[in-house]
Amino acid sequence: MQLNELSPAPGSTKIKKRVGRGVASGWGKTCGTGHKGQKSRSGGTVKPGFEGGQMPLQMRLPKYGFTSRIGLVTSEVRTSELNKIQDGIVSLETLKKSGVITAGTKRVKIMLSGEVKKKLTVQGLSVSKGARDSIERAGGEVLDVKTENPSKGSKAKKQQDITKPEEQKD
């Protein structure tokens, strides 16, 4: 094999299109760029993502990599993991002692996944509807802790006062 016998692989190179060679060629006069405007000029390109001055999609969407600060201290516990707890009471402290959740966890929600095999009492934790049924079927109970937002309560009360017209005395 000689250097003058080398050639590129078939289909790897394309012949350059010769534009501006008359009307009959289909690529004459404007050479396929159309009439006037930014894209007809030499070097005239629109940057990727540009939407004609409208706020581009990549700026309208939430940015990648957001982590919720609440999510860092929140855990989900499966109902099957509740069987690891030695005591009959399930709370934040007993979950930490048994190694089901980490020490930095401040909020827990119990989700239905697997079955509960012992009688348990859940205190101070949020529980999904299915998990509540599963715990109660095993003979346990879920003690609710009401956490009412004071701002919502007062707002609702104010709205009731506004909608309820006061009786006028004659």
N, C-alpha and C positions, 0 to 999 in steps of 0.2 A: 504494500500500500504506500502510495506517495501522497505528499501534501496536496498536490493538485487534484487528487482523486477524492478528497474529503468533501462531503456535502451534508447539510443538516438533515435531520430525520424528516420523513415526509409529513407534511401538515404542521410542522413546528414554526415555519416562517410564512408570512403573508406578503404578497406584492402590494406596494404602496398604491393607493388609489390616486389617479391623476385627475384632479379637478380643474375646472376653468378651461376646458378644451372644446367649447362650442355648445350651442343649445341642444343639438341632437344627442349629445352624450348623456344628458340628464343631470349633469353636474357642471353646467356652464354658468356664466355670469355671476350669480351669488354663491356658487360652489356649495349649495346645500345648506347654507346658514340662514336663509330667509332674508327679508328686507329690514334693515335698521335694527336698533335696539342693542342692549348690552351683549346678548349672546351672539350677535353677528360680528362684533368687533374682534380684532386680534387680542388674545389674552382676556377676552370678556367671558368670565365664568361667574356663576353664582356659588357662593360657598355652601358646602353641604349643610342641610338643615335650615337654610334661609327660606322664609315663607312670605317674602314680599313685604316685610315690615311688621307683619303680624307676629305676636309672641310665639316663638318656635316651640314645637312639641317638647323638646328636651328641656326647655325652661319651664313649661307648664306642669310637667310631671314631678312628683316628689323625688328628691335626690336619693341615690343608691346609698345604702349603708346606714340608714336610720336605725337606732336602737332605742327602744323605750326605756326610760329610767325606772318605770314601775316594773317592767318585765324582768329587770335584773334581780329583783328581790321577790319575784312571784314564781311559784312552782305548781305543777299539776301532779296530783297523786292518783294512781289507779286504785280501784277498789281491791284488786288482788294484792297490792302492796300493804294494805291494812292488816293482813294476816301476820305480818312480821312483828307487830306491836304486841308486847307481853301484857301490858295493862289492858283493862277493859275500856279505858278512856282514851279517846283520840283527840289530841290537841296539838298546838304548834310545838310545845316543849317535848311531848312524847314522840312526835315524828322525828325531831332532831336527835333525841336520845337513841332511837332505834336505827338511825342512819338512813332513813327514807328520804329526808331532805337535808340540804346543806345548812351550816350554821348561820349563813347570811340571809336566809329566807325569812321574809316577814309576812308574806301572804300566801295562802294555799287554797286551791280548789280541788275537791275530790271528784274524779270523773269515773264513769262506769266503764270498766275494762276488767273482766275476770269476775270471780264471785267471792263474796265474803263468807268465811267459814266459821266465824265465831261471833258471839254477841258483843257488840261494841256500842259505846256512847260517844258521839262526835260533838265536841264543844268548840264554839268560836271559829269554825271554819265554814267556808262556803262550799255547798254540795250541789252537784247537778241533779236534775230530776230523776234520772235513771239510777244514779248512785244512791240517792235517798231511798228509792224503792228497794234496791238490793240490800242495803243495810237493815231496813225495817223487816224485810223477808227473813233475814238471818236472826231476827229477834232483838236487834239493836234499836237505838233511837238517835235522832238528830236534834240537838238543842239549838234553836235559832238564836242568833245574836242580832238584834235589830240595830242597824247603823243607818240612821236617818240623817240626811243632809239638812242642816238647819236652814240653809238659804232657800232650798226648794220648798220646805214646809211654810216658811214665812211668806214666800212669793205666792203660794197657792192660797194662803189665808187672805192676803191682800187682794188677790183677784176675786175671791168670793165676796169680800166686802164691797168691791167695786160693782160687781154684777148684781148684787142684792140691793135693790133700792130701799132706802129707809122710808118708813111710813111717816107721812106728814100729819102733824097734830093740828086740829082746828081750834 
